[in-house]
Amino acid sequence: MRSKIFGALLCTLSVTGFGSAHAEDATFDMTVMTPETALRIAKAALESCRAKGYQVAVTVVDRMGVSQAMIRDRFAGPHTPDTSFRKAWTAVSFRGNTVELAANTAPGTPQSGARDIKYALMLGGGVPIEAGGSIVGGVGISGAPNGEADDACARAGIEAVIVDLEM
């Protein structure tokens, strides 16, 4: 008798939703940047750096830090593709630009341990890409004379598509 009562109670609770997740709590929607947009960002960032006389590599990653586009100018150093990827990955992973992250994780600060995370690179030139209040990717530049110059080129790349991202 007890097992029948317990079974009936369990059945009632599961039908009413008690103790179970609702579908809207089990999944979520997200905005994903298209590869075409990533390529436009990379090209615009490269052109911005070229206009200033810099030979760079540009990498654009999606919101999960996976590469979507990478361009290396003909005279950019061999280290620049990997460095630009790591800057873009860091901007997405830490949800901030790497100029600020470089300062906030300087040796001797409480956050300095973040520099030991695999792929993290706390050098200026990584900028998150936002659309509708969400981070949809990141862009990283390597090869300009300093991190601030890399950062400026990254921002120029984003600026080239900002109207499309906000639609």
Sequence and secondary structure as in RCSB ss.txt:
>XXXX:A:sequence
MRSKIFGALLCTLSVTGFGSAHAEDATFDMTVMTPETALRIAKAALESCRAKGYQVAVTVVDRMGVSQAMIRDRF
AGPHTPDTSFRKAWTAVSFRGNTVELAANTAPGTPQSGARDIKYALMLGGGVPIEAGGSIVGGVGISGAPNGEAD
DACARAGIEAVIVDLEM
>XXXX:A:secstr
 HHHHHHHHHHHHHHHTTTS  HHHH        HHHHHHHHHHHHHHHHHTT   EEEEEETTS EEEEEE TT
S TTHHHHHHHHHHHHHHHTS HHHHHHHT TTSTTGGGGGSTT   SS EEEEEETTEEEEEEEEE SSSHHHH
HHHHHHHHHTTHHHHH 
